[in-house]
Amino acid sequence: MSEPALPPVDSAVPPVVPVVPAVAVAPSALSAPSVAAEVFGPAIGLAERYAGLLAGPGVERGILGPGEASRLWDRHLLNCALVAGFVPSPCSLIDLGSGAGLPGIVLAMLLPDVTVTLLEPMARRVTFLEECVAVLGLGNVQVRRGRAEDSAGQLSADVVIARAVAPMYKLAGLAAGLAQPGGLVLAIKGAGAAAEVSEARPELRRLGARDVQVLRAGSGIVDPAVTVVRFTAGRPPGRSDRSAARDAGDLTRDARGVAAGPFRARRAQPGRGRGRRSPG
């Protein structure tokens, strides 16, 4: 006896997506620690609202891992905020592989004179990012869906930043492809940053990267301190040495000026920022 024929597959029916169970988070875990008010300044209210978005819809949709909700401040929000001192202001900035908006959304809160592009390839993350930008009223942020490899030549910025995207030997080329000649690349890394830089030396030389440094910020505020790999992007073929050096020198001096202390970055002020809307 032959088996009954299976019903035809309806290609219009979307696949079943597993639902990530919401994790109960104690209210105290979402409350900003006392040091956060000093780091975020007038932007602390926005940071608290963003923490709620990450712990709520962010976890429910699988944008952020369930285990991260209880350590949003020390591992994510403060960690990203402390990098603001390395970003010259004003400038344009691309957050490569933005994910949940870390660090791009945090930097946009703290640096209203910086135009931030959140570059993310996954559609569900892009939707989450667009919702966060709208809820927080960040007029200096745009969200773009795309991969770094495909966006090179279409997008560029003075600063390209990335967090937990790829090993340094791979990230260097992705980030350099989006950076303006003489622009800065900032890679937020962990304890193995120096080893990653050593492994990436051949690629960094091929790219013409200059002033490669492993820097730390936030000692005594977060443990461990934030580790950042910083380098100056090389010039594209055909650009003169003099003009490339001039551009690189100007941007590097600005970056060193604001990086002297962890809170030297210009903080958000009421009514400031390009097209910034007051959060509702």
Rosetta blueprint (number, residue, H / E / L):
1 M L
2 S L
3 E L
4 P L
5 A L
6 L L
7 P L
8 P L
9 V L
10 D L
11 S L
12 A L
13 V L
14 P L
15 P L
16 V L
17 V L
18 P L
19 V L
20 V L
21 P L
22 A L
23 V L
24 A L
25 V L
26 A L
27 P H
28 S H
29 A H
30 L H
31 S L
32 A L
33 P L
34 S H
35 V H
36 A H
37 A H
38 E H
39 V H
40 F H
41 G H
42 P H
43 A H
44 I H
45 G H
46 L H
47 A H
48 E H
49 R H
50 Y H
51 A H
52 G H
53 L H
54 L H
55 A H
56 G H
57 P H
58 G H
59 V H
60 E H
61 R L
62 G L
63 I L
64 L L
65 G L
66 P H
67 G H
68 E H
69 A H
70 S H
71 R H
72 L H
73 W H
74 D H
75 R H
76 H H
77 L H
78 L H
79 N H
80 C H
81 A H
82 L H
83 V H
84 A H
85 G H
86 F H
87 V L
88 P L
89 S L
90 P L
91 C E
92 S E
93 L E
94 I E
95 D E
96 L E
97 G L
98 S L
99 G L
100 A L
101 G L
102 L L
103 P L
104 G H
105 I H
106 V H
107 L H
108 A H
109 M H
110 L H
111 L L
112 P L
113 D L
114 V E
115 T E
116 V E
117 T E
118 L E
119 L E
120 E E
121 P L
122 M L
123 A H
124 R H
125 R H
126 V H
127 T H
128 F H
129 L H
130 E H
131 E H
132 C H
133 V H
134 A H
135 V H
136 L H
137 G L
138 L L
139 G L
140 N L
141 V E
142 Q E
143 V E
144 R E
145 R E
146 G L
147 R L
148 A H
149 E H
150 D H
151 S H
152 A E
153 G L
154 Q L
155 L E
156 S L
157 A E
158 D E
159 V E
160 V E
161 I E
162 A E
163 R E
164 A L
165 V L
166 A L
167 P L
168 M H
169 Y H
170 K H
171 L H
172 A H
173 G H
174 L H
175 A H
176 A H
177 G L
178 L L
179 A E
180 Q E
181 P E
182 G E
183 G E
184 L E
185 V E
186 L E
187 A E
188 I E
189 K E
190 G L
191 A L
192 G L
193 A H
194 A H
195 A H
196 E H
197 V H
198 S H
199 E H
200 A H
201 R H
202 P H
203 E H
204 L H
205 R H
206 R H
207 L H
208 G L
209 A L
210 R E
211 D E
212 V E
213 Q E
214 V E
215 L E
216 R E
217 A E
218 G L
219 S E
220 G L
221 I L
222 V E
223 D L
224 P L
225 A L
226 V E
227 T E
228 V E
229 V E
230 R E
231 F E
232 T E
233 A L
234 G L
235 R L
236 P L
237 P L
238 G L
239 R L
240 S L
241 D H
242 R H
243 S H
244 A H
245 A H
246 R H
247 D H
248 A H
249 G H
250 D H
251 L H
252 T H
253 R H
254 D H
255 A H
256 R H
257 G H
258 V H
259 A L
260 A L
261 G L
262 P L
263 F L
264 R L
265 A L
266 R L
267 R L
268 A L
269 Q L
270 P L
271 G L
272 R L
273 G L
274 R L
275 G L
276 R L
277 R L
278 S L
279 P L
280 G L
